């Protein structure tokens, strides 16, 4: 745990104390077995207490952790024969959305991803995971390729949102996302989307219309960031934690609301603690869902996809014990 989050600091201090105790025992040849066991027990209890009661804001912090595995880390571990295909054939190639052809088990598929960076140089290259219009047009080009050759589409979503700069607006970012939403709804191949970190606004939804929507345990999916929501509602970004709770953006809330179909478990404390376990869990979930979708006739697939998204946002009114109406 090289970069502990604020709520992880008690655990970090205990682990540091354990390391110091073991080093002292080795250096001075002193038997401190009982003290070591006591701290190890305390670490387990503290870990269960912290990670068993995470707030929405704490999950957002985990989803944004700089050491969290990014899309290409999952590509390396879950897929084989990865070949990146670049450019939208209209303007440029956007490195915030590396996409291409890969094998998931024995199934060839089109893979579309968001990619962030871990340092300044990488973040400049990847534009902090915020895609321009040409990225969404590249994604659409590859999705049409998938349809032509009857390959399923898998998207790995991890973005704060589409890039909102002047150049992006000049090249019609809203139109590019809107076209993707329309075209994905009628794409005649299975589509699986997985939110692996941040799922921010239309930038995420632009490659998120899918037959099955998966989400990692500590990822989030929201129409707006908690900070932006706080700035609008309270005119102050300091209420981000309250906004996160109100937005119902966690995997657990989204599953209850029917926005996502499955939660993919992460290693205790978050995917950044064990890349291989996180990738194994995601790979298993992708393969299992793809196996269920592939035998489905295309017309039935499109009908179910339509029903899935038409059902979002439905609510029923009832009456409380006092007789007043409630949503």
N, C-alpha and C positions, 0 to 999 in steps of 0.2 A: 504494500500500500504506500507508494511513493508520494502520491498527492491526495491525502485524505480530504473528504468533504467535511464541512463544519460539524455535522452530526456524527461523523465517524471518528472524531478526535479522541473521545474516551477510549475507544478500541485501539487506536493508534498508540496512545500512551501506554496501554497495558502490553501491547506487543513489543514496544521499545523496552519496557521494564523487563519483560521475559528474556529478550536478547541480551540485555546487560547482565541479568542474573546468570544465564548460561555461560556467558563469556567470563564472568568472575569465577564461576565454579571451575571452568577449564584452566584458567590462568593460575589459580591458587590451589588447585586440587582439593577443593572443599565440597563435601556432599551437601548439596542444596536441593535434593530430590523432592522433599516435602514442599518447599517453597515454590519450586517450579510447577509441581502438580496443582498447587492452590491457584497460581496465576493462570495456568491453562484452563482450569475450571471456570475462573472468573471471566476469561476471554470468551469461552463458549456461551456463558450466560449473557454476557454483554452483547455478543453478536446476535443471539436469538432475540434479545430485547430490542435492539436497534432495527434489525432487518425484518422482524416480525410485525413492526408497527410503523411502517413508513408512511409519511403523509404524501399528499399529491405533489407538493413542492419538492420534497426530498426525492421522489421518483423522477421529477423533471431534471433535478441536478445530476442524478445518476445517468439519465439518458444523454446528457450533454458532456459527460466526463471525457476529458481529452484522451484518456487511455482506453476508452471503450472501443471494442473492435468495430471498424468501419466496413463498408460494403466489400471492398476488395480483400479484406481479411477473411470474410465469409466466402467470397468467390474462390480464394485459394484453398480453403478447407472443405467446402461443400460440393464444389463443382470440379470437373476435369475438362481438358481440351478447350480452355477459354481462349477465344479469339475476339479481340476488340475491333469493332467496326465504327469508323469515325465519320463525322460530318452529316449535315442535313441536306446536302446537295443544293443549298440555296444561299447560305451565308458563311458558316464556319463550323468548326467542331468545338463543343463546350466541354471542357474537362471536368466540370462539376457533375457531369452525368456520363461516366464511362459505361458503355453498353456494347453488347456483342452476342456471339453464339457460344454456347457451352453445353456440356453434358451433365445432367443430373442423374446419376446412376447410369442407366442404359438409354435414357431419353434425351435426345437433343432438343434444346430449347433456346429461345431468345431471352437474354438476360439484360434487364435495364436497371441501373443503380444510381443512387446519389453517393458522392464521395466527398468527405471532408478532409482536412489536413491536420497534422499534429503540431506543426510549427509554422512560423510566419511564411517561410518559402512555400510550403505545401498548401497553406491556406490561400495564398495569392494565386497559386496555380489552379486550385479547385474552387476559387471564389467563395470560400467558407461553406461549400455545399449548396450555394444558392444559384440555381440554374437560370440561364438566359432563354429567350424564346427559341433559339436554334437548338437547344438541348431537347425541348419538347417536340420539335419538328424532327429531330434525329430519332427520338423514341418512336414517333409515329411511323417514320420510314421503316424502322426495324420491325414494328408490329405488323405492318402490311407485308413485309417479307415473311414474317412468321405465318401469316394467313395464307400466303401464296404456297408455302411449302409444308403447311399443316403442322407447324411446331407450336407447342404451348409457349405462353409468355409468363415470365416471372420477373417481378419488380421488387427491388430492395430499397425501401424508402428511409431516408435519413437526411432531412433538410429543415432548417429554420423557416424556409419559405422560398418562393421564387425571387430572383433578384429584382428589386424595385427601382433601379437606377434609370437615368434618362435614356441611355442607349437601349435598355430593355423595353422601356415604354415605346420608344420610337419604332422598334421592330415588332411591336404588338404582342407583348407577353400575355395579356388577358385573352386575346384571340387564339394564341397558340394553345393555351391550357384548355379553353372552351372546345376547340376542335378535338383535342385528345379525349375529353370527356365524352363527346358525341361518338367518336369513332370507336373508342374502347367498348362502349355499350353494345355495339353491333359487331364487334370483331368475332369472327367465326372459328375461334380456337379457345381452349381453356386459358384462363388468366388467374394467376395467384399473386397477390401483393402481400409483402411482409414489412411491417414497420419495425426497423431494427434499432432506432434511436429516436430522433425527433421526427414527428409528422406534422409539419407546419403548414397550415392553410392550403391555398390552391396549389402551391408548389409541390405538396405531397399528393394532393388529389389528382394532379395532372398525369400521374402514372399509377393511380390507386383504384381505378374502377376495375373490379375483379370479381370472379366467381367465388373466390375464397379470400378473405382478408385476415391475415395472421398478424399478431403483434407480440413482440418480446415482453416479458414480464415487467420490465422497468422502462419500457419505451412509452411515448405518449403521442396522441393524435388529436389535433385541435384546430379550430378555425382561426385562432389567434394565439399569440404567445401570452403567458401570464403577465409579463411585464407590460406589454402593449394594452392588454385588457385593463390592468390596474391604472395605467396612465389615462385611459378613456373614462373609466368609471369614477376613479378617485382623484384624477388629475395629479397622480403621484405614483411612481413605479414601486414605491416601498410596500405596497399592498399585494405584491405578486403572489405571495403564499396564499392569501385569501382568494385571489382570483383563480389560482390553480385548483383549489377545492371546488369553487363554484362552476368551473368550466367542465367538470366531470371528464377530464382528459386522460385519466390513467387506464391501463389495460383492463383492470377489474371493472371500472365503471362502464367502459366502452362495450365490454362483453354483455353486461346487464342490459344495456341500451340497444343491443343488436347491431352496433356499428361495426364490430369485428366478430369473427367467427371462432377464433381460437387464440388462447394465450400460450405462447411458447415459454417454458420455464428457463430461468437463468441460474447460473451458479449463485450460491448465497453471497449477497453483497453486490451483485451485478456482474454483467458479462465480462467486464474488464479484469475480473479476478481469475478467469480461466477461459481463454479464447477457445480452446479445443472442446471443452464441454458445451459452451454456448453454441459453437458451430455444429457440433454433433446433434444437439437438440433441434436447431433450426433445420438442418439437413433432413433429419427424420420427419419433421412436420411437413416440409415441402414435398418429400417423396410420397408420404401417406396421402396427402391431399391430392397430389397429381394423379396417383393411382385410382382415386375415386372419380376424378373428373374425366380422365381420358376415355373411358368406355361410354360416356354420356353422349347421345345424339346431339348434333349441333343445334338443331331447332329447340330441343328441350333445354340445352345449356343457355341459349339466349333468352328463353322464356323465364327461366329461374333467375338469371342475372337481372332482368328487368324487374321482376317481382321483388327481388332483394333490395334494390335501391328505391323502388317506389314505396316500400314499407318504412323507410327511414323517416323519423319525425312524426309518425302517427302517435296520437295519444287519445286516451279515453277520459271522459268526465264522469265523476261519481259524486256521491254525497257523503259528507262527514256526519258524525253522530248528531251534530247540531242542526243538520239539514241543509247547510250551505254547500254550494257546488265547489268542487275542486278538480284540478287537472290531474 
